[in-house]
Amino acid sequence: MKEKKTGIPMDEDIIQKCIDPSTGRDITAEHISERLKELEKLASDIISRAIQDYHKNPENSKIIYEKYYW
């Protein structure tokens, strides 16, 4: 009987890794952590600008939502 394959591939060959070229060390986790911090800062800035725009003109909440969401 054949085993069913899951939809999520778990082979080591298909996982992208970040390797430090100078040391050859795997820095994937560090790279992901750094990138998440950058994205968190970007998201925080976008939210802050949206809140400022809303406080200036609450009647345009739908326009503000569309501007910053998309």
N, CA, C and O atoms as a printed pandas DataFrame, in Angstrom:
     atom_number atom_name residue_name chain_id  residue_number  x_coord  y_coord  z_coord
0              1         N          MET        A               1    0.835   -1.182    0.000
1              2        CA          MET        A               1    0.000    0.000    0.000
2              3         C          MET        A               1    0.882    1.249    0.000
3              4         O          MET        A               1    1.847    1.333    0.760
4              5         N          LYS        A               2    0.555    2.196   -0.837
5              6        CA          LYS        A               2    1.341    3.423   -0.930
6              7         C          LYS        A               2    0.952    4.395    0.175
7              8         O          LYS        A               2   -0.210    4.495    0.568
8              9         N          GLU        A               3    1.968    5.110    0.664
9             10        CA          GLU        A               3    1.701    6.143    1.664
10            11         C          GLU        A               3    1.310    7.430    0.964
11            12         O          GLU        A               3    1.835    7.753   -0.101
12            13         N          LYS        A               4    0.395    8.155    1.561
13            14        CA          LYS        A               4   -0.003    9.452    1.009
14            15         C          LYS        A               4    1.050   10.487    1.355
15            16         O          LYS        A               4    1.586   10.506    2.463
16            17         N          LYS        A               5    1.335   11.339    0.399
17            18        CA          LYS        A               5    2.276   12.428    0.651
18            19         C          LYS        A               5    1.500   13.626    1.174
19            20         O          LYS        A               5    0.408   13.928    0.694
20            21         N          THR        A               6    2.069   14.304    2.156
21            22        CA          THR        A               6    1.435   15.513    2.672
22            23         C          THR        A               6    1.696   16.664    1.716
23            24         O          THR        A               6    2.622   16.609    0.907
24            25         N          GLY        A               7    0.893   17.689    1.807
25            26        CA          GLY        A               7    1.037   18.846    0.934
26            27         C          GLY        A               7    2.222   19.721    1.289
27            28         O          GLY        A               7    2.653   20.539    0.475
28            29         N          ILE        A               8    2.754   19.564    2.487
29            30        CA          ILE        A               8    3.870   20.395    2.937
30            31         C          ILE        A               8    5.164   19.600    2.800
31            32         O          ILE        A               8    5.372   18.627    3.525
32            33         N          PRO        A               9    6.030   20.002    1.883
33            34        CA          PRO        A               9    7.296   19.282    1.719
34            35         C          PRO        A               9    8.220   19.548    2.903
35            36         O          PRO        A               9    8.351   20.686    3.352
36            37         N          MET        A              10    8.851   18.506    3.400
37            38        CA          MET        A              10    9.724   18.644    4.560
38            39         C          MET        A              10   11.171   18.270    4.250
39            40         O          MET        A              10   11.993   18.168    5.161
40            41         N          ASP        A              11   11.486   18.065    2.974
41            42        CA          ASP        A              11   12.843   17.687    2.604
42            43         C          ASP        A              11   13.818   18.815    2.896
43            44         O          ASP        A              11   13.517   19.987    2.669
44            45         N          GLU        A              12   14.963   18.458    3.390
45            46        CA          GLU        A              12   16.008   19.437    3.693
46            47         C          GLU        A              12   16.472   20.160    2.430
47            48         O          GLU        A              12   16.900   21.312    2.496
48            49         N          ASP        A              13   16.389   19.493    1.288
49            50        CA          ASP        A              13   16.872   20.066    0.031
50            51         C          ASP        A              13   16.103   21.306   -0.409
51            52         O          ASP        A              13   16.665   22.163   -1.091
52            53         N          ILE        A              14   14.837   21.420   -0.036
53            54        CA          ILE        A              14   14.028   22.529   -0.532
54            55         C          ILE        A              14   13.941   23.691    0.447
55            56         O          ILE        A              14   13.282   24.690    0.157
56            57         N          ILE        A              15   14.579   23.582    1.576
57            58        CA          ILE        A              15   14.546   24.655    2.568
58            59         C          ILE        A              15   15.667   25.641    2.254
59            60         O          ILE        A              15   16.836   25.265    2.164
60            61         N          GLN        A              16   15.290   26.908    2.089
61            62        CA          GLN        A              16   16.282   27.938    1.782
62            63         C          GLN        A              16   16.987   28.349    3.069
63            64         O          GLN        A              16   16.342   28.580    4.092
64            65         N          LYS        A              17   18.287   28.437    3.013
65            66        CA          LYS        A              17   19.074   28.821    4.179
66            67         C          LYS        A              17   19.929   30.032    3.853
67            68         O          LYS        A              17   20.242   30.298    2.693
68            69         N          CYS        A              18   20.300   30.758    4.892
69            70        CA          CYS        A              18   21.220   31.891    4.762
70            71         C          CYS        A              18   22.556   31.453    5.357
71            72         O          CYS        A              18   22.649   31.089    6.529
72            73         N          ILE        A              19   23.563   31.498    4.532
73            74        CA          ILE        A              19   24.899   31.099    4.968
74            75         C          ILE        A              19   25.812   32.318    4.902
75            76         O          ILE        A              19   25.869   33.010    3.886
76            77         N          ASP        A              20   26.526   32.574    6.001
77            78        CA          ASP        A              20   27.498   33.668    6.030
78            79         C          ASP        A              20   28.672   33.281    5.130
79            80         O          ASP        A              20   29.354   32.291    5.394
80            81         N          PRO        A              21   28.913   34.061    4.062
81            82        CA          PRO        A              21   29.979   33.679    3.126
82            83         C          PRO        A              21   31.376   33.697    3.738
83            84         O          PRO        A              21   32.253   32.956    3.295
84            85         N          SER        A              22   31.589   34.524    4.737
85            86        CA          SER        A              22   32.935   34.605    5.313
86            87         C          SER        A              22   33.230   33.454    6.269
87            88         O          SER        A              22   34.376   33.022    6.388
88            89         N          THR        A              23   32.192   32.955    6.953
89            90        CA          THR        A              23   32.425   31.889    7.931
90            91         C          THR        A              23   31.829   30.549    7.515
91            92         O          THR        A              23   32.249   29.503    8.010
92            93         N          GLY        A              24   30.854   30.573    6.609
93            94        CA          GLY        A              24   30.179   29.341    6.216
94            95         C          GLY        A              24   29.148   28.889    7.234
95            96         O          GLY        A              24   28.613   27.785    7.139
96            97         N          ARG        A              25   28.874   29.743    8.204
97            98        CA          ARG        A              25   27.942   29.414    9.281
98            99         C          ARG        A              25   26.506   29.681    8.833
99           100         O          ARG        A              25   26.241   30.641    8.109
100          101         N          ASP        A              26   25.583   28.823    9.272
101          102        CA          ASP        A              26   24.162   28.986    8.964
102          103         C          ASP        A              26   23.596   30.098    9.854
103          104         O          ASP        A              26   23.553   29.965   11.077
104          105         N          ILE        A              27   23.164   31.193    9.225
105          106        CA          ILE        A              27   22.629   32.335    9.974
106          107         C          ILE        A              27   21.156   32.574    9.637
107          108         O          ILE        A              27   20.672   33.702    9.722
108          109         N          THR        A              28   20.450   31.514    9.257
109          110        CA          THR        A              28   19.056   31.630    8.846
110          111         C          THR        A              28   18.199   32.233    9.955
111          112         O          THR        A              28   17.449   33.178    9.707
112          113         N          ALA        A              29   18.296   31.708   11.161
113          114        CA          ALA        A              29   17.468   32.190   12.268
114          115         C          ALA        A              29   17.767   33.657   12.577
115          116         O          ALA        A              29   16.850   34.437   12.834
116          117         N          GLU        A              30   19.032   34.028   12.551
117          118        CA          GLU        A              30   19.407   35.419   12.813
118          119         C          GLU        A              30   18.855   36.340   11.730
119          120         O          GLU        A              30   18.374   37.435   12.019
120          121         N          HIS        A              31   18.929   35.885   10.479
121          122        CA          HIS        A              31   18.423   36.680    9.355
122          123         C          HIS        A              31   16.911   36.871    9.471
123          124         O          HIS        A              31   16.406   37.977    9.275
124          125         N          ILE        A              32   16.203   35.811    9.783
125          126        CA          ILE        A              32   14.744   35.899    9.927
126          127         C          ILE        A              32   14.387   36.830   11.075
127          128         O          ILE        A              32   13.480   37.653   10.944
128          129         N          SER        A              33   15.083   36.713   12.189
129          130        CA          SER        A              33   14.823   37.569   13.340
130          131         C          SER        A              33   15.048   39.040   13.002
131          132         O          SER        A              33   14.245   39.896   13.370
132          133         N          GLU        A              34   16.133   39.327   12.305
133          134        CA          GLU        A              34   16.442   40.707   11.906
134          135         C          GLU        A              34   15.377   41.249   10.961
135          136         O          GLU        A              34   14.935   42.390   11.098
136          137         N          ARG        A              35   14.975   40.436   10.019
137          138        CA          ARG        A              35   13.959   40.862    9.040
138          139         C          ARG        A              35   12.612   41.104    9.720
139          140         O          ARG        A              35   11.906   42.050    9.372
140          141         N          LEU        A              36   12.254   40.262   10.679
141          142        CA          LEU        A              36   10.997   40.460   11.405
142          143         C          LEU        A              36   11.009   41.767   12.193
143          144         O          LEU        A              36    9.985   42.445   12.283
144          145         N          LYS        A              37   12.151   42.124   12.760
145          146        CA          LYS        A              37   12.266   43.400   13.472
146          147         C          LYS        A              37   12.076   44.570   12.516
147          148         O          LYS        A              37   11.417   45.553   12.855
148          149         N          GLU        A              38   12.657   44.465   11.311
149          150        CA          GLU        A              38   12.489   45.519   10.306
150          151         C          GLU        A              38   11.021   45.651    9.898
151          152         O          GLU        A              38   10.503   46.761    9.779
152          153         N          LEU        A              39   10.357   44.520    9.686
153          154        CA          LEU        A              39    8.948   44.543    9.288
154          155         C          LEU        A              39    8.059   45.080   10.410
155          156         O          LEU        A              39    7.080   45.778   10.146
156          157         N          GLU        A              40    8.395   44.756   11.655
157          158        CA          GLU        A              40    7.635   45.261   12.792
158          159         C          GLU        A              40    7.743   46.783   12.873
159          160         O          GLU        A              40    6.751   47.461   13.142
160          161         N          LYS        A              41    8.935   47.318   12.643
161          162        CA          LYS        A              41    9.128   48.773   12.655
162          163         C          LYS        A              41    8.336   49.423   11.532
163          164         O          LYS        A              41    7.679   50.443   11.744
164          165         N          LEU        A              42    8.392   48.842   10.339
165          166        CA          LEU        A              42    7.644   49.362    9.196
166          167         C          LEU        A              42    6.139   49.361    9.482
167          168         O          LEU        A              42    5.452   50.345    9.207
168          169         N          ALA        A              43    5.634   48.265   10.030
169          170        CA          ALA        A              43    4.210   48.174   10.354
170          171         C          ALA        A              43    3.824   49.210   11.406
171          172         O          ALA        A              43    2.763   49.828   11.313
172          173         N          SER        A              44    4.673   49.395   12.391
173          174        CA          SER        A              44    4.409   50.383   13.433
174          175         C          SER        A              44    4.337   51.790   12.851
175          176         O          SER        A              44    3.471   52.578   13.234
176          177         N          ASP        A              45    5.241   52.108   11.929
177          178        CA          ASP        A              45    5.232   53.423   11.277
178          179         C          ASP        A              45    3.955   53.632   10.465
179          180         O          ASP        A              45    3.359   54.707   10.508
180          181         N          ILE        A              46    3.539   52.607    9.730
181          182        CA          ILE        A              46    2.318   52.705    8.922
182          183         C          ILE        A              46    1.105   52.920    9.821
183          184         O          ILE        A              46    0.250   53.754    9.522
184          185         N          ILE        A              47    1.028   52.183   10.904
185          186        CA          ILE        A              47   -0.098   52.318   11.833
186          187         C          ILE        A              47   -0.103   53.703   12.463
187          188         O          ILE        A              47   -1.162   54.315   12.605
188          189         N          SER        A              48    1.067   54.204   12.842
189          190        CA          SER        A              48    1.155   55.543   13.439
190          191         C          SER        A              48    0.669   56.618   12.476
191          192         O          SER        A              48   -0.060   57.530   12.867
192          193         N          ARG        A              49    1.081   56.505   11.209
193          194        CA          ARG        A              49    0.635   57.485   10.209
194          195         C          ARG        A              49   -0.870   57.402    9.989
195          196         O          ARG        A              49   -1.532   58.428    9.829
196          197         N          ALA        A              50   -1.408   56.201    9.981
197          198        CA          ALA        A              50   -2.851   56.028    9.794
198          199         C          ALA        A              50   -3.620   56.638   10.966
199          200         O          ALA        A              50   -4.653   57.277   10.763
200          201         N          ILE        A              51   -3.132   56.449   12.167
201          202        CA          ILE        A              51   -3.793   57.020   13.348
202          203         C          ILE        A              51   -3.725   58.541   13.310
203          204         O          ILE        A              51   -4.706   59.212   13.633
204          205         N          GLN        A              52   -2.586   59.089   12.920
205          206        CA          GLN        A              52   -2.461   60.546   12.809
206          207         C          GLN        A              52   -3.439   61.102   11.779
207          208         O          GLN        A              52   -4.103   62.108   12.026
208          209         N          ASP        A              53   -3.526   60.443   10.622
209          210        CA          ASP        A              53   -4.470   60.887    9.592
210          211         C          ASP        A              53   -5.907   60.806   10.092
211          212         O          ASP        A              53   -6.719   61.685    9.805
212          213         N          TYR        A              54   -6.219   59.758   10.835
213          214        CA          TYR        A              54   -7.576   59.594   11.359
214          215         C          TYR        A              54   -7.905   60.702   12.360
215          216         O          TYR        A              54   -9.013   61.239   12.347
216          217         N          HIS        A              55   -6.951   61.044   13.224
217          218        CA          HIS        A              55   -7.192   62.108   14.204
218          219         C          HIS        A              55   -7.388   63.464   13.526
219          220         O          HIS        A              55   -8.122   64.314   14.032
220          221         N          LYS        A              56   -6.739   63.664   12.394
221          222        CA          LYS        A              56   -6.908   64.920   11.659
222          223         C          LYS        A              56   -8.292   65.014   11.027
223          224         O          LYS        A              56   -8.886   66.092   10.977
224          225         N          ASN        A              57   -8.807   63.876   10.544
225          226        CA          ASN        A              57  -10.088   63.895    9.846
226          227         C          ASN        A              57  -10.802   62.546   10.011
227          228         O          ASN        A              57  -10.700   61.685    9.138
228          229         N          PRO        A              58  -11.526   62.355   11.126
229          230        CA          PRO        A              58  -12.195   61.076   11.386
230          231         C          PRO        A              58  -13.278   60.712   10.366
231          232         O          PRO        A              58  -13.623   59.539   10.224
232          233         N          GLU        A              59  -13.810   61.703    9.660
233          234        CA          GLU        A              59  -14.865   61.422    8.688
234          235         C          GLU        A              59  -14.345   60.608    7.503
235          236         O          GLU        A              59  -15.117   59.925    6.830
236          237         N          ASN        A              60  -13.063   60.681    7.253
237          238        CA          ASN        A              60  -12.473   59.959    6.122
238          239         C          ASN        A              60  -11.904   58.603    6.537
239          240         O          ASN        A              60  -10.919   58.143    5.959
240          241         N          SER        A              61  -12.505   57.972    7.514
241          242        CA          SER        A              61  -11.947   56.720    8.028
242          243         C          SER        A              61  -11.864   55.635    6.952
243          244         O          SER        A              61  -10.898   54.873    6.921
244          245         N          LYS        A              62  -12.863   55.556    6.073
245          246        CA          LYS        A              62  -12.831   54.533    5.021
246          247         C          LYS        A              62  -11.675   54.790    4.049
247          248         O          LYS        A              62  -10.970   53.859    3.658
248          249         N          ILE        A              63  -11.487   56.044    3.664
249          250        CA          ILE        A              63  -10.394   56.398    2.745
250          251         C          ILE        A              63   -9.040   56.116    3.396
251          252         O          ILE        A              63   -8.130   55.588    2.757
252          253         N          ILE        A              64   -8.920   56.471    4.665
253          254        CA          ILE        A              64   -7.671   56.231    5.399
254          255         C          ILE        A              64   -7.399   54.734    5.492
255          256         O          ILE        A              64   -6.270   54.286    5.292
256          257         N          TYR        A              65   -8.443   53.965    5.797
257          258        CA          TYR        A              65   -8.294   52.507    5.882
258          259         C          TYR        A              65   -7.794   51.941    4.554
259          260         O          TYR        A              65   -6.852   51.150    4.524
260          261         N          GLU        A              66   -8.429   52.349    3.465
261          262        CA          GLU        A              66   -8.035   51.844    2.150
262          263         C          GLU        A              66   -6.614   52.278    1.782
263          264         O          GLU        A              66   -5.858   51.513    1.183
264          265         N          LYS        A              67   -6.264   53.497    2.143
265          266        CA          LYS        A              67   -4.931   54.016    1.818
266          267         C          LYS        A              67   -3.834   53.204    2.516
267          268         O          LYS        A              67   -2.832   52.848    1.894
268          269         N          TYR        A              68   -4.022   52.917    3.789
269          270        CA          TYR        A              68   -2.970   52.257    4.549
270          271         C          TYR        A              68   -3.079   50.740    4.551
271          272         O          TYR        A              68   -2.096   50.051    4.824
272          273         N          TYR        A              69   -4.252   50.213    4.252
273          274        CA          TYR        A              69   -4.397   48.758    4.225
274          275         C          TYR        A              69   -3.841   48.172    2.943
275          276         O          TYR        A              69   -3.155   47.150    2.967
276          277         N          TRP        A              70   -4.132   48.809    1.835
277          278        CA          TRP        A              70   -3.712   48.264    0.543
278          279         C          TRP        A              70   -2.378   48.820    0.183
279          280         O          TRP        A              70   -1.837   48.491   -0.872
